Amino acid sequence: MVKQAIFEKKNILVTGGAGFIGSHLCERLVETAKVICVDNFISSAQANIDHLLQNPNFEFINHDITKPLDLASYEELGRFRVEFQGVQEIYHLACPTSPKKFEQVQMETMDANSIGVKNMLEMAKQYNSKFLQASSSVVYGSRKREDPYFFENYVGTLDQSSPRAVYDLGKKFAESMVMTYHKVHNIRTRIARIFRTYGPKMMLNDGQMLPDFIINALKGEEMIIYGDESFSTSLCYISDMVDGLIRMMESNQPHLLLNLGSDQDLPLVEVCKKIIELTGSASTIRFESPLMFMTPLGLPIITTAKDELGWIPITTLETGLQKTIDYAKAEKSLIGPGA
């Protein structure tokens, strides 16, 4: 274990730091800490972190976390003094999340949820770091018709032979590894079960619901809901999610497992109508058969997050959608003609 000597700021490692949630997290953390961002762009974009590259408190490393990572060997991290200070916190978000590319990256997803998690836990053990695992609401399984809400103690039902098992069960196995390292090696661990989150920097043209709705509205094209009129979901704005993750990490608890997300159930039809209103679009709404990564998920009971962290989502849907629409308009070169 590295003997840590904190200099002027703590060192924080964010894996998947160029992704949607990870890049927003890096933006917040770099205000008060030195941030090492690790990503291999399998389902992220360098554009998400371009504005941070000149910040002296930020360093990007292009690396696949399923391969060994020796931070002390990187000359560019010299100013972080990793060999003396180590790493105080690890936010582990790295895992492919592209709906359109899921079948092409199944092996990478499996490795990320097993080998990658173990590699980062070993680093937390090496540096005696706090460790936060970005888990997912998918560990609960499908939404229950009789009651769509999940407490953290709900075991869930998952099919190991399903087409997306390497993601769903992979997230569950990752939780088991995190809890084992906590018990065996006394690592201070946090598991955040993240429910649907949206906002600027979501990958465009990637098969994700909110960006697709907004792009189609801006282009005046049909907005497709993969389901029927009963399809509803929760939506948490990205700044609220980042706030929840940071509060989890800053907690003095030796271990935390929490739902993070909005507990409001929103019909997708109403979300689409709000997007049409905010964009002034003439788009219409059409329903199609469900897709693998576009199914109704359960809703979080966030009582524990409220009690432990004093955390609740505070961004209204209209405010969050407007900011996401403004981002899509700014990135209209990526959207194509008609926007």
C-alpha positions as CSV (number, residue, x, y, z in Angstrom):
1,M,0.0,0.0,0.0
2,V,1.3,3.4,-1.0
3,K,1.9,5.8,1.9
4,Q,-0.2,8.8,1.0
5,A,0.9,12.4,1.5
6,I,-1.8,14.8,0.5
7,F,-0.3,17.9,-1.2
8,E,-2.5,20.9,-2.2
9,K,-5.2,18.8,-3.8
10,K,-6.3,15.1,-3.7
11,N,-5.9,12.9,-6.8
12,I,-9.0,11.4,-8.3
13,L,-9.2,8.7,-11.0
14,V,-12.3,8.6,-13.2
15,T,-12.6,5.7,-15.6
16,G,-15.0,6.2,-18.5
17,G,-14.3,9.9,-17.9
18,A,-14.9,10.9,-21.5
19,G,-18.4,9.3,-21.5
20,F,-21.7,11.1,-20.8
21,I,-21.8,10.9,-17.0
22,G,-18.0,10.7,-16.7
23,S,-17.2,13.9,-18.5
24,H,-19.7,15.9,-16.5
25,L,-18.2,14.4,-13.3
26,C,-14.7,15.4,-14.4
27,E,-15.9,18.9,-15.0
28,R,-17.1,19.1,-11.4
29,L,-14.2,17.4,-9.8
30,V,-11.5,19.4,-11.5
31,E,-12.7,22.5,-9.7
32,T,-11.3,21.2,-6.4
33,A,-9.0,18.2,-7.2
34,K,-6.5,16.8,-9.7
35,V,-8.4,14.5,-12.0
36,I,-7.0,11.6,-14.0
37,C,-9.5,10.7,-16.8
38,V,-9.1,7.2,-18.3
39,D,-11.1,6.2,-21.4
40,N,-10.7,4.3,-24.7
41,F,-13.6,6.0,-26.6
42,I,-15.5,2.7,-27.2
43,S,-18.8,4.5,-26.4
44,S,-17.6,8.0,-25.6
45,A,-16.1,11.0,-27.4
46,Q,-13.0,13.1,-27.0
47,A,-15.1,16.2,-27.7
48,N,-16.6,15.7,-24.3
49,I,-13.3,16.5,-22.6
50,D,-11.6,18.7,-25.1
51,H,-12.2,21.8,-23.0
52,L,-10.5,20.2,-20.0
53,L,-7.3,19.2,-21.7
54,Q,-5.5,22.5,-21.1
55,N,-6.5,22.5,-17.4
56,P,-3.4,21.8,-15.2
57,N,-5.6,19.9,-12.8
58,F,-6.7,17.4,-15.5
59,E,-4.9,14.7,-17.4
60,F,-6.3,12.3,-20.0
61,I,-5.0,8.7,-20.5
62,N,-6.2,6.7,-23.5
63,H,-6.3,3.2,-22.0
64,D,-8.5,0.0,-21.9
65,I,-9.1,-0.7,-18.2
66,T,-9.3,-4.4,-18.8
67,K,-5.5,-4.1,-19.3
68,P,-3.1,-3.4,-16.4
69,L,-2.7,0.3,-15.6
70,D,0.4,1.6,-13.8
71,L,-0.3,5.3,-13.1
72,A,3.2,5.9,-11.8
73,S,4.7,5.0,-15.2
74,Y,3.1,7.9,-17.0
75,E,5.4,10.9,-17.3
76,E,2.5,13.2,-17.9
77,L,1.2,12.5,-14.4
78,G,4.5,13.7,-12.8
79,R,2.8,16.9,-11.5
80,F,0.2,14.7,-9.7
81,R,3.0,13.0,-7.7
82,V,1.2,9.7,-7.8
83,E,4.3,7.8,-6.5
84,F,4.1,9.8,-3.3
85,Q,0.4,10.8,-3.0
86,G,-1.3,7.8,-4.7
87,V,-5.0,8.2,-5.6
88,Q,-7.5,9.2,-3.0
89,E,-10.7,8.4,-4.9
90,I,-11.7,6.1,-7.8
91,Y,-14.9,6.7,-9.7
92,H,-15.3,3.6,-11.9
93,L,-17.8,4.3,-14.7
94,A,-16.0,2.6,-17.6
95,C,-18.3,0.2,-19.5
96,P,-19.7,0.2,-23.1
97,T,-23.2,1.6,-23.2
98,S,-24.0,2.0,-26.8
99,P,-27.5,0.6,-27.8
100,K,-26.6,0.6,-31.5
101,K,-23.3,-1.1,-31.0
102,F,-24.2,-3.5,-28.2
103,E,-23.9,-6.7,-30.3
104,Q,-20.5,-5.7,-31.7
105,V,-19.0,-5.0,-28.2
106,Q,-20.5,-7.8,-26.2
107,M,-17.0,-9.2,-25.4
108,E,-15.7,-5.8,-24.4
109,T,-18.8,-5.3,-22.1
110,M,-18.2,-8.7,-20.5
111,D,-14.5,-7.9,-19.8
112,A,-15.3,-4.4,-18.5
113,N,-17.8,-5.8,-16.0
114,S,-15.3,-8.4,-14.7
115,I,-11.6,-7.9,-15.5
116,G,-11.9,-4.1,-15.6
117,V,-13.7,-3.9,-12.3
118,K,-11.2,-6.2,-10.7
119,N,-8.3,-4.1,-12.1
120,M,-9.7,-0.9,-10.6
121,L,-10.4,-2.6,-7.2
122,E,-6.8,-3.8,-7.1
123,M,-5.8,-0.2,-7.7
124,A,-8.0,0.9,-4.8
125,K,-6.4,-1.7,-2.7
126,Q,-2.9,-0.5,-3.7
127,Y,-3.6,3.1,-2.9
128,N,-6.2,2.6,-0.1
129,S,-8.6,4.7,-2.3
130,K,-12.3,5.2,-1.8
131,F,-14.0,3.4,-4.6
132,L,-17.3,4.1,-6.3
133,Q,-18.8,1.6,-8.7
134,A,-21.3,3.0,-11.3
135,S,-23.9,0.2,-11.3
136,S,-27.3,0.3,-12.9
137,S,-31.0,-0.1,-12.4
138,V,-30.8,-3.1,-14.7
139,V,-29.7,-5.2,-11.7
140,Y,-33.3,-5.3,-10.6
141,G,-34.6,-6.9,-13.8
142,S,-37.8,-5.9,-15.6
143,R,-40.3,-3.5,-14.2
144,K,-42.9,-5.2,-12.0
145,R,-46.5,-4.6,-13.2
146,E,-47.9,-4.6,-9.7
147,D,-45.3,-2.2,-8.3
148,P,-42.7,-0.5,-10.5
149,Y,-40.6,0.8,-7.6
150,F,-37.5,-0.8,-6.2
151,F,-35.9,-0.6,-2.8
152,E,-32.1,-1.3,-2.6
153,N,-32.8,-4.6,-0.8
154,Y,-34.8,-6.0,-3.8
155,V,-32.9,-9.0,-5.1
156,G,-34.2,-8.8,-8.7
157,T,-34.7,-11.5,-11.3
158,L,-32.3,-11.7,-14.3
159,D,-32.0,-14.2,-17.1
160,Q,-28.4,-15.3,-17.7
161,S,-29.2,-16.4,-21.2
162,S,-30.8,-13.1,-22.3
163,P,-29.2,-11.3,-25.3
164,R,-28.0,-8.5,-22.9
165,A,-26.9,-10.6,-20.0
166,V,-23.3,-9.5,-20.2
167,Y,-24.4,-6.0,-19.3
168,D,-27.3,-6.7,-16.8
169,L,-25.7,-9.6,-15.0
170,G,-22.3,-8.1,-15.5
171,K,-23.3,-5.1,-13.5
172,K,-24.6,-7.4,-10.8
173,F,-21.4,-9.5,-10.7
174,A,-19.4,-6.2,-10.5
175,E,-21.4,-5.3,-7.4
176,S,-20.5,-8.7,-5.9
177,M,-16.8,-8.0,-6.5
178,V,-17.0,-4.5,-4.9
179,M,-18.7,-5.9,-1.8
180,T,-16.1,-8.7,-1.6
181,Y,-13.2,-6.3,-1.7
182,H,-14.9,-4.2,1.0
183,K,-15.3,-7.2,3.3
184,V,-11.9,-8.8,2.6
185,H,-9.6,-5.8,2.1
186,N,-11.6,-3.1,4.0
187,I,-11.8,-0.9,1.0
188,R,-14.2,2.0,1.5
189,T,-16.7,1.3,-1.3
190,R,-19.9,2.8,-2.8
191,I,-22.3,1.3,-5.3
192,A,-24.5,3.7,-7.1
193,R,-27.4,2.1,-8.9
194,I,-28.0,4.7,-11.6
195,F,-31.4,5.1,-13.2
196,R,-32.1,6.7,-16.5
197,T,-30.1,10.0,-16.8
198,Y,-30.1,12.6,-19.5
199,G,-28.6,15.9,-20.5
200,P,-26.0,17.5,-22.8
201,K,-23.1,15.2,-24.1
202,M,-25.3,12.1,-24.6
203,M,-24.1,10.4,-27.7
204,L,-26.1,11.5,-30.7
205,N,-27.4,9.1,-33.3
206,D,-26.6,6.2,-31.0
207,G,-30.1,4.8,-30.4
208,Q,-30.6,6.5,-27.0
209,M,-34.2,7.7,-26.4
210,L,-33.8,11.4,-25.4
211,P,-31.2,12.4,-28.0
212,D,-33.1,10.6,-30.7
213,F,-36.3,12.4,-29.7
214,I,-34.6,15.7,-29.7
215,I,-32.8,15.2,-33.0
216,N,-36.0,14.0,-34.7
217,A,-37.9,17.1,-33.4
218,L,-35.2,19.5,-34.6
219,K,-35.3,17.8,-38.0
220,G,-39.1,17.8,-38.1
221,E,-39.1,14.0,-38.4
222,E,-41.2,11.4,-36.7
223,M,-40.4,10.7,-33.0
224,I,-40.4,6.9,-32.5
225,I,-41.3,5.4,-29.2
226,Y,-40.3,1.7,-29.0
227,G,-43.3,0.5,-27.2
228,D,-46.9,1.6,-26.7
229,E,-48.6,4.6,-25.1
230,S,-48.1,3.0,-21.6
231,F,-44.3,3.2,-21.9
232,S,-43.1,5.4,-19.0
233,T,-39.8,6.0,-17.3
234,S,-37.9,8.1,-14.8
235,L,-35.5,10.8,-16.0
236,C,-32.8,12.3,-13.9
237,Y,-30.9,15.4,-15.2
238,I,-27.1,14.9,-15.3
239,S,-26.2,17.7,-12.8
240,D,-28.3,16.1,-10.2
241,M,-26.8,12.7,-10.9
242,V,-23.2,14.1,-10.6
243,D,-24.2,15.7,-7.3
244,G,-25.4,12.4,-6.0
245,L,-22.2,10.6,-7.0
246,I,-20.0,13.1,-5.3
247,R,-22.1,13.1,-2.2
248,M,-21.8,9.3,-2.1
249,M,-18.0,9.5,-2.4
250,E,-17.7,12.2,0.3
251,S,-19.8,10.2,2.8
252,N,-17.9,8.9,5.9
253,Q,-19.7,5.5,5.6
254,P,-17.4,2.6,5.1
255,H,-19.8,1.2,2.5
256,L,-22.9,2.5,0.7
257,L,-25.3,1.0,-1.8
258,L,-27.9,3.5,-3.1
259,N,-30.4,4.1,-5.8
260,L,-29.7,7.4,-7.6
261,G,-32.4,8.7,-10.0
262,S,-35.7,10.4,-10.3
263,D,-38.7,8.7,-8.6
264,Q,-41.2,10.4,-10.9
265,D,-42.8,8.2,-13.5
266,L,-43.1,10.0,-16.8
267,P,-45.1,8.8,-19.8
268,L,-42.8,9.0,-22.9
269,V,-45.6,10.4,-24.9
270,E,-45.7,13.4,-22.6
271,V,-41.9,13.8,-22.8
272,C,-42.1,13.8,-26.6
273,K,-44.9,16.4,-26.5
274,K,-42.8,18.6,-24.2
275,I,-39.8,18.3,-26.6
276,I,-42.1,19.2,-29.6
277,E,-43.4,22.2,-27.6
278,L,-39.9,23.4,-26.6
279,T,-38.5,23.0,-30.2
280,G,-41.5,24.4,-32.0
281,S,-41.4,21.3,-34.1
282,A,-44.1,19.8,-36.4
283,S,-42.9,16.3,-35.6
284,T,-45.5,13.5,-34.9
285,I,-45.1,10.5,-32.6
286,R,-45.1,6.9,-33.8
287,F,-44.9,3.6,-31.9
288,E,-42.8,0.6,-32.9
289,S,-41.9,-2.8,-31.3
290,P,-39.5,-2.6,-28.3
291,L,-35.7,-2.7,-28.8
292,M,-33.2,-4.5,-26.6
293,F,-32.1,-1.4,-24.7
294,M,-35.3,0.5,-24.8
295,T,-37.6,-1.3,-22.5
296,P,-39.6,0.0,-19.5
297,L,-37.3,-0.1,-16.4
298,G,-38.3,0.1,-12.8
299,L,-38.3,3.3,-10.7
300,P,-36.1,4.1,-7.8
301,I,-37.1,4.5,-4.2
302,I,-34.6,7.1,-3.1
303,T,-35.4,7.3,0.6
304,T,-32.0,6.0,1.6
305,A,-30.2,8.6,-0.6
306,K,-32.4,11.3,1.0
307,D,-31.6,10.1,4.5
308,E,-27.9,9.3,4.0
309,L,-26.9,12.1,1.7
310,G,-29.6,14.7,1.9
311,W,-29.9,14.2,-1.9
312,I,-32.9,14.6,-4.2
313,P,-33.1,15.5,-7.9
314,I,-33.9,19.2,-8.2
315,T,-33.9,20.0,-11.9
316,T,-37.3,20.2,-13.5
317,L,-38.0,18.2,-16.7
318,E,-38.6,21.4,-18.7
319,T,-35.3,23.0,-17.5
320,G,-33.4,19.8,-18.2
321,L,-34.9,19.2,-21.6
322,Q,-34.2,22.8,-22.7
323,K,-30.5,22.5,-21.8
324,T,-30.3,19.2,-23.7
325,I,-32.1,20.8,-26.7
326,D,-29.7,23.7,-26.6
327,Y,-26.7,21.3,-26.6
328,A,-28.2,19.4,-29.6
329,K,-28.6,22.6,-31.5
330,A,-25.0,23.6,-30.8
331,E,-23.9,20.2,-32.1
332,K,-26.2,20.3,-35.2
333,S,-23.3,19.5,-37.5
334,L,-23.4,16.0,-36.0
335,I,-27.1,15.7,-36.6
336,G,-27.2,16.2,-40.3
337,P,-29.3,18.2,-42.8
338,G,-32.7,19.6,-41.7
339,A,-31.8,20.5,-38.1
